[in-house]
């Protein structure tokens, strides 16, 4: 994955320094030894924060073998 078109039409790139994010579990991060950056990057999930609409797109598969899951920002519910 390099370029990605959001539902709003904005085209982003996963390597965009302002909108490409990396996500990993606490267990993956809390290694009891020094983790080299390439190893850490290899275990993360890719996330794109759309600059046009704020949607988050998460590739839960680390190898991009599945389609991304869309998360739409919602205002907090008022009770
Ligand atoms: Zn968008």
PDB file of the backbone (N, CA, C, O) and the ligand in Angstrom, with CONECT records:
HET     ZN  A 101       1
ATOM      1  N   UNK A   1       0.854  -1.163   0.000  1.00  0.00           N
ATOM      2  CA  UNK A   1       0.000   0.000   0.000  1.00  0.00           C
ATOM      3  C   UNK A   1       0.894   1.219   0.000  1.00  0.00           C
ATOM      4  O   UNK A   1       1.806   1.318   0.821  1.00  0.00           O
ATOM      5  N   UNK A   2       0.653   2.131  -0.892  1.00  0.00           N
ATOM      6  CA  UNK A   2       1.381   3.381  -0.853  1.00  0.00           C
ATOM      7  C   UNK A   2       0.377   4.541  -0.921  1.00  0.00           C
ATOM      8  O   UNK A   2       0.329   5.375  -0.017  1.00  0.00           O
ATOM      9  N   UNK A   3      -0.421   4.590  -1.995  1.00  0.00           N
ATOM     10  CA  UNK A   3      -1.467   5.602  -2.065  1.00  0.00           C
ATOM     11  C   UNK A   3      -2.795   4.968  -1.669  1.00  0.00           C
ATOM     12  O   UNK A   3      -3.040   3.785  -1.906  1.00  0.00           O
ATOM     13  N   UNK A   4      -3.635   5.784  -1.065  1.00  0.00           N
ATOM     14  CA  UNK A   4      -4.931   5.290  -0.633  1.00  0.00           C
ATOM     15  C   UNK A   4      -5.966   6.386  -0.809  1.00  0.00           C
ATOM     16  O   UNK A   4      -5.735   7.531  -0.419  1.00  0.00           O
ATOM     17  N   UNK A   5      -7.127   6.037  -1.406  1.00  0.00           N
ATOM     18  CA  UNK A   5      -8.210   7.018  -1.571  1.00  0.00           C
ATOM     19  C   UNK A   5      -9.253   6.791  -0.480  1.00  0.00           C
ATOM     20  O   UNK A   5      -9.850   5.718  -0.381  1.00  0.00           O
ATOM     21  N   UNK A   6      -9.453   7.805   0.317  1.00  0.00           N
ATOM     22  CA  UNK A   6     -10.452   7.749   1.385  1.00  0.00           C
ATOM     23  C   UNK A   6     -11.849   7.854   0.780  1.00  0.00           C
ATOM     24  O   UNK A   6     -12.011   8.279  -0.363  1.00  0.00           O
ATOM     25  N   UNK A   7     -12.843   7.466   1.552  1.00  0.00           N
ATOM     26  CA  UNK A   7     -14.230   7.564   1.105  1.00  0.00           C
ATOM     27  C   UNK A   7     -14.595   9.004   0.734  1.00  0.00           C
ATOM     28  O   UNK A   7     -15.466   9.220  -0.109  1.00  0.00           O
ATOM     29  N   UNK A   8     -13.927  10.007   1.363  1.00  0.00           N
ATOM     30  CA  UNK A   8     -14.227  11.420   1.089  1.00  0.00           C
ATOM     31  C   UNK A   8     -13.555  11.915  -0.193  1.00  0.00           C
ATOM     32  O   UNK A   8     -13.807  13.037  -0.632  1.00  0.00           O
ATOM     33  N   UNK A   9     -12.696  11.077  -0.798  1.00  0.00           N
ATOM     34  CA  UNK A   9     -12.027  11.443  -2.036  1.00  0.00           C
ATOM     35  C   UNK A   9     -10.585  11.887  -1.860  1.00  0.00           C
ATOM     36  O   UNK A   9      -9.845  11.983  -2.839  1.00  0.00           O
ATOM     37  N   UNK A  10     -10.180  12.154  -0.645  1.00  0.00           N
ATOM     38  CA  UNK A  10      -8.802  12.571  -0.384  1.00  0.00           C
ATOM     39  C   UNK A  10      -7.853  11.401  -0.632  1.00  0.00           C
ATOM     40  O   UNK A  10      -8.100  10.274  -0.202  1.00  0.00           O
ATOM     41  N   UNK A  11      -6.785  11.693  -1.322  1.00  0.00           N
ATOM     42  CA  UNK A  11      -5.764  10.668  -1.554  1.00  0.00           C
ATOM     43  C   UNK A  11      -4.629  10.911  -0.566  1.00  0.00           C
ATOM     44  O   UNK A  11      -4.085  12.012  -0.487  1.00  0.00           O
ATOM     45  N   UNK A  12      -4.286   9.892   0.171  1.00  0.00           N
ATOM     46  CA  UNK A  12      -3.199   9.983   1.140  1.00  0.00           C
ATOM     47  C   UNK A  12      -2.197   8.875   0.853  1.00  0.00           C
ATOM     48  O   UNK A  12      -2.454   7.959   0.073  1.00  0.00           O
ATOM     49  N   UNK A  13      -1.072   8.987   1.495  1.00  0.00           N
ATOM     50  CA  UNK A  13      -0.026   7.971   1.368  1.00  0.00           C
ATOM     51  C   UNK A  13       0.281   7.433   2.765  1.00  0.00           C
ATOM     52  O   UNK A  13       0.226   8.169   3.751  1.00  0.00           O
ATOM     53  N   UNK A  14       0.600   6.163   2.833  1.00  0.00           N
ATOM     54  CA  UNK A  14       0.902   5.579   4.140  1.00  0.00           C
ATOM     55  C   UNK A  14       2.221   6.094   4.703  1.00  0.00           C
ATOM     56  O   UNK A  14       2.464   5.992   5.906  1.00  0.00           O
ATOM     57  N   UNK A  15       3.067   6.640   3.849  1.00  0.00           N
ATOM     58  CA  UNK A  15       4.338   7.162   4.346  1.00  0.00           C
ATOM     59  C   UNK A  15       4.295   8.682   4.541  1.00  0.00           C
ATOM     60  O   UNK A  15       5.333   9.322   4.707  1.00  0.00           O
ATOM     61  N   UNK A  16       3.083   9.252   4.518  1.00  0.00           N
ATOM     62  CA  UNK A  16       2.929  10.677   4.809  1.00  0.00           C
ATOM     63  C   UNK A  16       3.289  10.907   6.273  1.00  0.00           C
ATOM     64  O   UNK A  16       2.646  10.350   7.163  1.00  0.00           O
ATOM     65  N   UNK A  17       4.286  11.702   6.522  1.00  0.00           N
ATOM     66  CA  UNK A  17       4.771  11.894   7.896  1.00  0.00           C
ATOM     67  C   UNK A  17       3.746  12.535   8.811  1.00  0.00           C
ATOM     68  O   UNK A  17       3.819  12.366  10.029  1.00  0.00           O
ATOM     69  N   UNK A  18       2.799  13.262   8.257  1.00  0.00           N
ATOM     70  CA  UNK A  18       1.799  13.923   9.087  1.00  0.00           C
ATOM     71  C   UNK A  18       0.544  13.073   9.294  1.00  0.00           C
ATOM     72  O   UNK A  18      -0.204  13.321  10.239  1.00  0.00           O
ATOM     73  N   UNK A  19       0.292  12.080   8.439  1.00  0.00           N
ATOM     74  CA  UNK A  19      -0.962  11.343   8.519  1.00  0.00           C
ATOM     75  C   UNK A  19      -0.813   9.829   8.523  1.00  0.00           C
ATOM     76  O   UNK A  19      -1.800   9.120   8.715  1.00  0.00           O
ATOM     77  N   UNK A  20       0.373   9.325   8.319  1.00  0.00           N
ATOM     78  CA  UNK A  20       0.604   7.891   8.428  1.00  0.00           C
ATOM     79  C   UNK A  20       0.987   7.547   9.863  1.00  0.00           C
ATOM     80  O   UNK A  20       1.900   8.153  10.425  1.00  0.00           O
ATOM     81  N   UNK A  21       0.312   6.602  10.441  1.00  0.00           N
ATOM     82  CA  UNK A  21       0.553   6.220  11.833  1.00  0.00           C
ATOM     83  C   UNK A  21       0.908   4.746  11.899  1.00  0.00           C
ATOM     84  O   UNK A  21       0.610   3.980  10.983  1.00  0.00           O
ATOM     85  N   UNK A  22       1.544   4.362  12.985  1.00  0.00           N
ATOM     86  CA  UNK A  22       1.854   2.962  13.234  1.00  0.00           C
ATOM     87  C   UNK A  22       1.254   2.573  14.566  1.00  0.00           C
ATOM     88  O   UNK A  22       1.297   3.350  15.521  1.00  0.00           O
ATOM     89  N   UNK A  23       0.696   1.383  14.639  1.00  0.00           N
ATOM     90  CA  UNK A  23       0.041   0.937  15.860  1.00  0.00           C
ATOM     91  C   UNK A  23       0.549  -0.454  16.214  1.00  0.00           C
ATOM     92  O   UNK A  23       0.637  -1.335  15.359  1.00  0.00           O
ATOM     93  N   UNK A  24       0.877  -0.632  17.472  1.00  0.00           N
ATOM     94  CA  UNK A  24       1.285  -1.952  17.945  1.00  0.00           C
ATOM     95  C   UNK A  24       0.766  -2.138  19.361  1.00  0.00           C
ATOM     96  O   UNK A  24       0.432  -1.171  20.045  1.00  0.00           O
ATOM     97  N   UNK A  25       0.704  -3.385  19.787  1.00  0.00           N
ATOM     98  CA  UNK A  25       0.190  -3.687  21.122  1.00  0.00           C
ATOM     99  C   UNK A  25       1.243  -3.331  22.165  1.00  0.00           C
ATOM    100  O   UNK A  25       2.421  -3.167  21.847  1.00  0.00           O
ATOM    101  N   UNK A  26       0.809  -3.216  23.398  1.00  0.00           N
ATOM    102  CA  UNK A  26       1.741  -2.948  24.491  1.00  0.00           C
ATOM    103  C   UNK A  26       2.750  -4.081  24.603  1.00  0.00           C
ATOM    104  O   UNK A  26       3.929  -3.842  24.864  1.00  0.00           O
ATOM    105  N   UNK A  27       2.295  -5.308  24.409  1.00  0.00           N
ATOM    106  CA  UNK A  27       3.205  -6.452  24.497  1.00  0.00           C
ATOM    107  C   UNK A  27       4.287  -6.377  23.422  1.00  0.00           C
ATOM    108  O   UNK A  27       5.448  -6.700  23.674  1.00  0.00           O
ATOM    109  N   UNK A  28       3.901  -5.953  22.242  1.00  0.00           N
ATOM    110  CA  UNK A  28       4.896  -5.830  21.174  1.00  0.00           C
ATOM    111  C   UNK A  28       5.896  -4.721  21.484  1.00  0.00           C
ATOM    112  O   UNK A  28       7.065  -4.807  21.106  1.00  0.00           O
ATOM    113  N   UNK A  29       5.434  -3.688  22.170  1.00  0.00           N
ATOM    114  CA  UNK A  29       6.294  -2.556  22.480  1.00  0.00           C
ATOM    115  C   UNK A  29       7.155  -2.807  23.705  1.00  0.00           C
ATOM    116  O   UNK A  29       8.301  -2.359  23.762  1.00  0.00           O
ATOM    117  N   UNK A  30       6.614  -3.522  24.689  1.00  0.00           N
ATOM    118  CA  UNK A  30       7.294  -3.740  25.956  1.00  0.00           C
ATOM    119  C   UNK A  30       8.230  -4.943  25.897  1.00  0.00           C
ATOM    120  O   UNK A  30       8.124  -5.858  26.713  1.00  0.00           O
ATOM    121  N   UNK A  31       9.107  -4.939  24.969  1.00  0.00           N
ATOM    122  CA  UNK A  31      10.078  -6.026  24.885  1.00  0.00           C
ATOM    123  C   UNK A  31      11.089  -5.866  26.010  1.00  0.00           C
ATOM    124  O   UNK A  31      11.426  -4.745  26.393  1.00  0.00           O
ATOM    125  N   UNK A  32      11.568  -6.969  26.532  1.00  0.00           N
ATOM    126  CA  UNK A  32      12.540  -6.905  27.620  1.00  0.00           C
ATOM    127  C   UNK A  32      13.966  -6.838  27.090  1.00  0.00           C
ATOM    128  O   UNK A  32      14.924  -7.077  27.825  1.00  0.00           O
ATOM    129  N   UNK A  33      14.093  -6.523  25.855  1.00  0.00           N
ATOM    130  CA  UNK A  33      15.400  -6.343  25.255  1.00  0.00           C
ATOM    131  C   UNK A  33      15.317  -5.169  24.283  1.00  0.00           C
ATOM    132  O   UNK A  33      14.230  -4.694  23.953  1.00  0.00           O
ATOM    133  N   UNK A  34      16.441  -4.728  23.847  1.00  0.00           N
ATOM    134  CA  UNK A  34      16.459  -3.611  22.902  1.00  0.00           C
ATOM    135  C   UNK A  34      15.869  -4.082  21.576  1.00  0.00           C
ATOM    136  O   UNK A  34      16.302  -5.077  20.995  1.00  0.00           O
ATOM    137  N   UNK A  35      14.875  -3.342  21.122  1.00  0.00           N
ATOM    138  CA  UNK A  35      14.215  -3.672  19.865  1.00  0.00           C
ATOM    139  C   UNK A  35      14.740  -2.742  18.792  1.00  0.00           C
ATOM    140  O   UNK A  35      14.731  -1.521  18.945  1.00  0.00           O
ATOM    141  N   UNK A  36      15.184  -3.324  17.732  1.00  0.00           N
ATOM    142  CA  UNK A  36      15.661  -2.520  16.616  1.00  0.00           C
ATOM    143  C   UNK A  36      14.459  -1.932  15.885  1.00  0.00           C
ATOM    144  O   UNK A  36      13.408  -2.566  15.787  1.00  0.00           O
ATOM    145  N   UNK A  37      14.622  -0.731  15.381  1.00  0.00           N
ATOM    146  CA  UNK A  37      13.519  -0.043  14.710  1.00  0.00           C
ATOM    147  C   UNK A  37      12.897  -0.877  13.580  1.00  0.00           C
ATOM    148  O   UNK A  37      11.670  -0.935  13.501  1.00  0.00           O
ATOM    149  N   UNK A  38      13.673  -1.520  12.708  1.00  0.00           N
ATOM    150  CA  UNK A  38      13.029  -2.332  11.660  1.00  0.00           C
ATOM    151  C   UNK A  38      12.161  -3.450  12.222  1.00  0.00           C
ATOM    152  O   UNK A  38      11.140  -3.796  11.627  1.00  0.00           O
ATOM    153  N   UNK A  39      12.560  -4.031  13.382  1.00  0.00           N
ATOM    154  CA  UNK A  39      11.743  -5.076  13.995  1.00  0.00           C
ATOM    155  C   UNK A  39      10.436  -4.499  14.518  1.00  0.00           C
ATOM    156  O   UNK A  39       9.380  -5.120  14.394  1.00  0.00           O
ATOM    157  N   UNK A  40      10.511  -3.314  15.099  1.00  0.00           N
ATOM    158  CA  UNK A  40       9.313  -2.670  15.631  1.00  0.00           C
ATOM    159  C   UNK A  40       8.366  -2.299  14.494  1.00  0.00           C
ATOM    160  O   UNK A  40       7.157  -2.506  14.601  1.00  0.00           O
ATOM    161  N   UNK A  41       8.893  -1.766  13.434  1.00  0.00           N
ATOM    162  CA  UNK A  41       8.064  -1.405  12.285  1.00  0.00           C
ATOM    163  C   UNK A  41       7.441  -2.648  11.679  1.00  0.00           C
ATOM    164  O   UNK A  41       6.301  -2.607  11.217  1.00  0.00           O
ATOM    165  N   UNK A  42       8.161  -3.734  11.676  1.00  0.00           N
ATOM    166  CA  UNK A  42       7.654  -4.972  11.087  1.00  0.00           C
ATOM    167  C   UNK A  42       6.493  -5.571  11.842  1.00  0.00           C
ATOM    168  O   UNK A  42       5.726  -6.344  11.268  1.00  0.00           O
ATOM    169  N   UNK A  43       6.338  -5.241  13.112  1.00  0.00           N
ATOM    170  CA  UNK A  43       5.249  -5.830  13.886  1.00  0.00           C
ATOM    171  C   UNK A  43       4.065  -4.886  14.027  1.00  0.00           C
ATOM    172  O   UNK A  43       3.083  -5.242  14.678  1.00  0.00           O
ATOM    173  N   UNK A  44       4.120  -3.718  13.452  1.00  0.00           N
ATOM    174  CA  UNK A  44       3.035  -2.758  13.661  1.00  0.00           C
ATOM    175  C   UNK A  44       1.951  -2.892  12.599  1.00  0.00           C
ATOM    176  O   UNK A  44       2.154  -3.492  11.543  1.00  0.00           O
ATOM    177  N   UNK A  45       0.807  -2.321  12.909  1.00  0.00           N
ATOM    178  CA  UNK A  45      -0.297  -2.217  11.955  1.00  0.00           C
ATOM    179  C   UNK A  45      -0.264  -0.801  11.410  1.00  0.00           C
ATOM    180  O   UNK A  45       0.053   0.148  12.128  1.00  0.00           O
ATOM    181  N   UNK A  46      -0.590  -0.669  10.147  1.00  0.00           N
ATOM    182  CA  UNK A  46      -0.571   0.635   9.500  1.00  0.00           C
ATOM    183  C   UNK A  46      -1.905   1.337   9.704  1.00  0.00           C
ATOM    184  O   UNK A  46      -2.966   0.720   9.608  1.00  0.00           O
ATOM    185  N   UNK A  47      -1.839   2.626   9.984  1.00  0.00           N
ATOM    186  CA  UNK A  47      -3.034   3.450  10.153  1.00  0.00           C
ATOM    187  C   UNK A  47      -2.845   4.714   9.329  1.00  0.00           C
ATOM    188  O   UNK A  47      -1.763   5.302   9.322  1.00  0.00           O
ATOM    189  N   UNK A  48      -3.898   5.132   8.636  1.00  0.00           N
ATOM    190  CA  UNK A  48      -3.880   6.409   7.925  1.00  0.00           C
ATOM    191  C   UNK A  48      -4.963   7.291   8.514  1.00  0.00           C
ATOM    192  O   UNK A  48      -6.124   6.896   8.623  1.00  0.00           O
ATOM    193  N   UNK A  49      -4.558   8.493   8.891  1.00  0.00           N
ATOM    194  CA  UNK A  49      -5.463   9.503   9.428  1.00  0.00           C
ATOM    195  C   UNK A  49      -5.779  10.442   8.271  1.00  0.00           C
ATOM    196  O   UNK A  49      -4.935  11.255   7.894  1.00  0.00           O
ATOM    197  N   UNK A  50      -6.969  10.348   7.706  1.00  0.00           N
ATOM    198  CA  UNK A  50      -7.302  11.145   6.531  1.00  0.00           C
ATOM    199  C   UNK A  50      -7.294  12.638   6.860  1.00  0.00           C
ATOM    200  O   UNK A  50      -8.013  13.073   7.759  1.00  0.00           O
ATOM    201  N   UNK A  51      -6.491  13.426   6.144  1.00  0.00           N
ATOM    202  CA  UNK A  51      -6.460  14.860   6.409  1.00  0.00           C
ATOM    203  C   UNK A  51      -7.721  15.577   5.929  1.00  0.00           C
ATOM    204  O   UNK A  51      -7.977  16.714   6.325  1.00  0.00           O
ATOM    205  N   UNK A  52      -8.503  14.922   5.082  1.00  0.00           N
ATOM    206  CA  UNK A  52      -9.705  15.556   4.557  1.00  0.00           C
ATOM    207  C   UNK A  52     -10.893  15.469   5.497  1.00  0.00           C
ATOM    208  O   UNK A  52     -11.642  16.434   5.645  1.00  0.00           O
ATOM    209  N   UNK A  53     -11.073  14.306   6.140  1.00  0.00           N
ATOM    210  CA  UNK A  53     -12.286  14.113   6.939  1.00  0.00           C
ATOM    211  C   UNK A  53     -12.014  13.573   8.341  1.00  0.00           C
ATOM    212  O   UNK A  53     -12.924  13.527   9.169  1.00  0.00           O
ATOM    213  N   UNK A  54     -10.799  13.172   8.613  1.00  0.00           N
ATOM    214  CA  UNK A  54     -10.468  12.683   9.948  1.00  0.00           C
ATOM    215  C   UNK A  54     -10.744  11.213  10.173  1.00  0.00           C
ATOM    216  O   UNK A  54     -10.519  10.703  11.270  1.00  0.00           O
ATOM    217  N   UNK A  55     -11.239  10.508   9.128  1.00  0.00           N
ATOM    218  CA  UNK A  55     -11.419   9.067   9.297  1.00  0.00           C
ATOM    219  C   UNK A  55     -10.066   8.417   9.581  1.00  0.00           C
ATOM    220  O   UNK A  55      -9.021   8.895   9.140  1.00  0.00           O
ATOM    221  N   UNK A  56     -10.115   7.329  10.321  1.00  0.00           N
ATOM    222  CA  UNK A  56      -8.937   6.491  10.506  1.00  0.00           C
ATOM    223  C   UNK A  56      -9.172   5.211   9.731  1.00  0.00           C
ATOM    224  O   UNK A  56     -10.246   4.614   9.798  1.00  0.00           O
ATOM    225  N   UNK A  57      -8.147   4.796   8.991  1.00  0.00           N
ATOM    226  CA  UNK A  57      -8.190   3.537   8.244  1.00  0.00           C
ATOM    227  C   UNK A  57      -7.099   2.649   8.828  1.00  0.00           C
ATOM    228  O   UNK A  57      -5.922   3.012   8.843  1.00  0.00           O
ATOM    229  N   UNK A  58      -7.508   1.488   9.305  1.00  0.00           N
ATOM    230  CA  UNK A  58      -6.560   0.587   9.969  1.00  0.00           C
ATOM    231  C   UNK A  58      -6.428  -0.697   9.166  1.00  0.00           C
ATOM    232  O   UNK A  58      -7.419  -1.365   8.870  1.00  0.00           O
ATOM    233  N   UNK A  59      -5.198  -1.033   8.818  1.00  0.00           N
ATOM    234  CA  UNK A  59      -4.883  -2.315   8.186  1.00  0.00           C
ATOM    235  C   UNK A  59      -4.492  -3.266   9.312  1.00  0.00           C
ATOM    236  O   UNK A  59      -3.351  -3.259   9.774  1.00  0.00           O
ATOM    237  N   UNK A  60      -5.449  -4.083   9.746  1.00  0.00           N
ATOM    238  CA  UNK A  60      -5.200  -4.983  10.878  1.00  0.00           C
ATOM    239  C   UNK A  60      -4.230  -6.096  10.497  1.00  0.00           C
ATOM    240  O   UNK A  60      -3.529  -6.626  11.358  1.00  0.00           O
ATOM    241  N   UNK A  61      -4.183  -6.450   9.227  1.00  0.00           N
ATOM    242  CA  UNK A  61      -3.204  -7.449   8.797  1.00  0.00           C
ATOM    243  C   UNK A  61      -1.896  -6.722   8.524  1.00  0.00           C
ATOM    244  O   UNK A  61      -1.876  -5.699   7.840  1.00  0.00           O
ATOM    245  N   UNK A  62      -0.828  -7.245   9.051  1.00  0.00           N
ATOM    246  CA  UNK A  62       0.459  -6.564   8.941  1.00  0.00           C
ATOM    247  C   UNK A  62       1.030  -6.586   7.525  1.00  0.00           C
ATOM    248  O   UNK A  62       1.938  -5.824   7.192  1.00  0.00           O
ATOM    249  N   UNK A  63       0.478  -7.477   6.697  1.00  0.00           N
ATOM    250  CA  UNK A  63       1.007  -7.590   5.331  1.00  0.00           C
ATOM    251  C   UNK A  63       0.055  -7.000   4.287  1.00  0.00           C
ATOM    252  O   UNK A  63       0.225  -7.233   3.091  1.00  0.00           O
ATOM    253  N   UNK A  64      -0.939  -6.240   4.735  1.00  0.00           N
ATOM    254  CA  UNK A  64      -1.914  -5.593   3.851  1.00  0.00           C
ATOM    255  C   UNK A  64      -2.708  -6.613   3.036  1.00  0.00           C
ATOM    256  O   UNK A  64      -3.174  -6.297   1.942  1.00  0.00           O
ATOM    257  N   UNK A  65      -2.866  -7.834   3.555  1.00  0.00           N
ATOM    258  CA  UNK A  65      -3.591  -8.859   2.802  1.00  0.00           C
ATOM    259  C   UNK A  65      -5.106  -8.707   2.932  1.00  0.00           C
ATOM    260  O   UNK A  65      -5.853  -9.370   2.213  1.00  0.00           O
ATOM    261  N   UNK A  66      -5.562  -7.853   3.827  1.00  0.00           N
ATOM    262  CA  UNK A  66      -7.001  -7.619   3.972  1.00  0.00           C
ATOM    263  C   UNK A  66      -7.287  -6.134   3.772  1.00  0.00           C
ATOM    264  O   UNK A  66      -6.394  -5.292   3.871  1.00  0.00           O
ATOM    265  N   UNK A  67      -8.543  -5.838   3.490  1.00  0.00           N
ATOM    266  CA  UNK A  67      -8.950  -4.449   3.285  1.00  0.00           C
ATOM    267  C   UNK A  67      -8.893  -3.694   4.623  1.00  0.00           C
ATOM    268  O   UNK A  67      -9.077  -4.296   5.681  1.00  0.00           O
ATOM    269  N   UNK A  68      -8.639  -2.385   4.579  1.00  0.00           N
ATOM    270  CA  UNK A  68      -8.602  -1.621   5.834  1.00  0.00           C
ATOM    271  C   UNK A  68      -9.991  -1.484   6.443  1.00  0.00           C
ATOM    272  O   UNK A  68     -11.007  -1.541   5.750  1.00  0.00           O
ATOM    273  N   UNK A  69     -10.002  -1.304   7.736  1.00  0.00           N
ATOM    274  CA  UNK A  69     -11.245  -1.061   8.468  1.00  0.00           C
ATOM    275  C   UNK A  69     -11.357   0.436   8.701  1.00  0.00           C
ATOM    276  O   UNK A  69     -10.395   1.093   9.098  1.00  0.00           O
ATOM    277  N   UNK A  70     -12.552   0.964   8.449  1.00  0.00           N
ATOM    278  CA  UNK A  70     -12.804   2.403   8.535  1.00  0.00           C
ATOM    279  C   UNK A  70     -13.358   2.770   9.907  1.00  0.00           C
ATOM    280  O   UNK A  70     -14.261   2.108  10.419  1.00  0.00           O
ATOM    281  N   UNK A  71     -12.811   3.830  10.498  1.00  0.00           N
ATOM    282  CA  UNK A  71     -13.309   4.350  11.772  1.00  0.00           C
ATOM    283  C   UNK A  71     -13.639   5.821  11.573  1.00  0.00           C
ATOM    284  O   UNK A  71     -12.778   6.611  11.184  1.00  0.00           O
ATOM    285  N   UNK A  72     -14.876   6.183  11.838  1.00  0.00           N
ATOM    286  CA  UNK A  72     -15.340   7.556  11.648  1.00  0.00           C
ATOM    287  C   UNK A  72     -15.414   8.241  13.000  1.00  0.00           C
ATOM    288  O   UNK A  72     -15.985   7.712  13.954  1.00  0.00           O
ATOM    289  N   UNK A  73     -14.825   9.433  13.063  1.00  0.00           N
ATOM    290  CA  UNK A  73     -14.853  10.189  14.318  1.00  0.00           C
ATOM    291  C   UNK A  73     -16.267  10.662  14.606  1.00  0.00           C
ATOM    292  O   UNK A  73     -16.969  11.148  13.719  1.00  0.00           O
ATOM    293  N   UNK A  74     -16.666  10.516  15.837  1.00  0.00           N
ATOM    294  CA  UNK A  74     -17.983  10.929  16.285  1.00  0.00           C
ATOM    295  C   UNK A  74     -17.827  11.853  17.485  1.00  0.00           C
ATOM    296  O   UNK A  74     -16.933  11.648  18.307  1.00  0.00           O
ATOM    297  N   UNK A  75     -18.677  12.863  17.599  1.00  0.00           N
ATOM    298  CA  UNK A  75     -18.620  13.666  18.814  1.00  0.00           C
ATOM    299  C   UNK A  75     -19.056  12.805  20.000  1.00  0.00           C
ATOM    300  O   UNK A  75     -19.818  11.854  19.828  1.00  0.00           O
ATOM    301  N   UNK A  76     -18.583  13.130  21.186  1.00  0.00           N
ATOM    302  CA  UNK A  76     -18.979  12.363  22.350  1.00  0.00           C
ATOM    303  C   UNK A  76     -20.495  12.381  22.519  1.00  0.00           C
ATOM    304  O   UNK A  76     -21.143  13.403  22.295  1.00  0.00           O
ATOM    305  N   UNK A  77     -21.036  11.270  22.905  1.00  0.00           N
ATOM    306  CA  UNK A  77     -22.473  11.208  23.153  1.00  0.00           C
ATOM    307  C   UNK A  77     -22.797  11.997  24.406  1.00  0.00           C
ATOM    308  O   UNK A  77     -22.084  11.914  25.405  1.00  0.00           O
ATOM    309  N   UNK A  78     -23.871  12.758  24.348  1.00  0.00           N
ATOM    310  CA  UNK A  78     -24.264  13.499  25.543  1.00  0.00           C
ATOM    311  C   UNK A  78     -25.331  12.690  26.261  1.00  0.00           C
ATOM    312  O   UNK A  78     -26.290  12.209  25.657  1.00  0.00           O
ATOM    313  N   UNK A  79     -25.142  12.558  27.536  1.00  0.00           N
ATOM    314  CA  UNK A  79     -26.094  11.766  28.342  1.00  0.00           C
ATOM    315  C   UNK A  79     -27.085  12.656  29.042  1.00  0.00           C
ATOM    316  O   UNK A  79     -27.956  12.165  29.761  1.00  0.00           O
TER     317      UNK A  79
HETATM  318 ZN    ZN A 101     -11.304  11.217   4.224  1.00  0.00          ZN
END
